[in-house]
Amino acid sequence: QVQLVESGGGLVQPGGSLRLSCAASGFTFSNYAMNWYRQAPGKERELVADITSAGGNTNYADSVKGRFTISRDNAKNTVYLQMNALKPEDTAVYYCKAHFWARNYWGQGTQVTVSS
């Protein structure tokens, strides 16, 4: 059974940091590129960051570039999103997604709230 389980979300003050994790099981994680998406209330889901299957290439949305870092540990079947210098506009539910050709798997999401 395929599972993606996000963790690490929570409430943080502006300027703070959080590290999200997404633990995968039920498929060959090292074959899959991984994404982090987010969805704020009333807005469409947007791509935040992605990383290739071996971790050699990453891409970021302009809104998070220089503040967020995506990484993965294929030995642990886990992808991470290190979020620094958080802003109120980063508040959203964050989702990880695995994709390989036409296969896409989503996690259930973790809430990140940036507020003083």
For each residue, the residues with C-beta under 8 A, 3 or more apart:
1: 25 26
2: 25 26 27 105
3: 23 24 25 26
4: 22 23 24 96 97 98 105 106 107 108
5: 22 23 107 108
6: 9 20 21 22 94 95 96 107 108 109 110
7: 20 21 22 23 110
8: 18 19 20 21 110
9: 6 18 20 94 110 111 112
10: 18 111 112 113
11: 113 115
12: 16 17 18 86 112 113 114
13: 16 114 115 116
14: 86 87 88 114 115 116
15: 85 86
16: 12 13 86 114
17: 12 82 83 84 85 86
18: 8 9 10 12 83 86 112
19: 8 80 81 82 83
20: 6 7 8 9 36 80 81 83 94 96 110 112
21: 6 7 8 78 79 80
22: 4 5 6 7 34 36 78 79 80 81 96 107
23: 3 4 5 7 76 77 78
24: 3 4 27 29 32 77 78 79 98 105
25: 1 2 3 77
26: 1 2 3
27: 2 24 31 32 98 105
28: 31 32
29: 24 32 74 77 98
30: 53 54 74
31: 27 28 53 100
32: 24 27 28 29 53 98 99 100 103 105
33: 50 51 52 53 98 99 100
34: 22 50 51 70 72 79 96 97 98 99
35: 47 48 49 50 51 96 97 98 99
36: 20 22 47 48 49 50 70 79 81 94 95 96 97
37: 45 46 47 48 94 95 96 97
38: 45 46 48 90 92 93 94 95 112
39: 43 44 45 46 92 93 95 109
40: 43 89 91 92 93
41:
42:
43: 39 40 46 92
44: 39
45: 37 38 39 95
46: 37 38 39 43 61
47: 35 36 37 50 61
48: 35 36 37 38 60 61 64 68 81 94
49: 35 36 58 59 60 61 64 68 69 70 81
50: 33 34 35 36 47 58 59 70
51: 33 34 35 55 57 58 70 71 72 79
52: 33 55 56 57 58
53: 30 31 32 33 100
54: 30 74
55: 51 52 58 71 72 74
56: 52
57: 51 52
58: 49 50 51 52 55 69 70
59: 49 50
60: 48 49 64 65 68 70
61: 46 47 48 49 64 65
62: 65
63: 89
64: 48 49 60 61 67 68 83 90
65: 60 61 62 68
66:
67: 64 83 84 85 86
68: 48 49 60 64 65 81 82 83 84
69: 49 58 81 82 84
70: 34 36 49 50 51 58 60 79 80 81 82
71: 51 55 79 80 82
72: 34 51 55 78 79 80
73: 76 77 78 79 80
74: 29 30 54 55 77
75:
76: 23 73
77: 23 24 25 29 73 74
78: 21 22 23 24 72 73
79: 21 22 24 34 36 51 70 71 72 73 96
80: 19 20 21 22 70 71 72 73
81: 19 20 22 36 48 49 68 69 70 94
82: 17 19 68 69 70 71
83: 17 18 19 20 64 67 68 86 90 112
84: 17 67 68 69
85: 15 17 67
86: 12 14 15 16 17 18 67 83 90 112 114
87: 14 90 114
88: 14 91 114 115
89: 40 63 114
90: 38 64 83 86 87 112 114
91: 40 88 112 113 114 115
92: 38 39 40 43 111 112
93: 38 39 40 109 110 111 112
94: 6 9 20 36 37 38 48 81 109 110 111 112
95: 6 36 37 38 39 45 106 107 108 109
96: 4 6 20 22 34 35 36 37 79 106 107
97: 4 34 35 36 37 104 105 106 107
98: 4 24 27 29 32 33 34 35 103 104 105
99: 32 33 34 35 103 104 105
100: 31 32 33 53 103
101:
102:
103: 32 98 99 100
104: 97 98 99
105: 2 4 24 27 32 97 98 99
106: 4 95 96 97
107: 4 5 6 22 95 96 97 110
108: 4 5 6 95
109: 6 39 93 94 95
110: 6 7 8 9 20 93 94 107
111: 9 10 92 93 94
112: 9 10 12 18 20 38 83 86 90 91 92 93 94
113: 10 11 12 91
114: 12 13 14 16 86 87 88 89 90 91
115: 11 13 14 88 91
116: 13 14
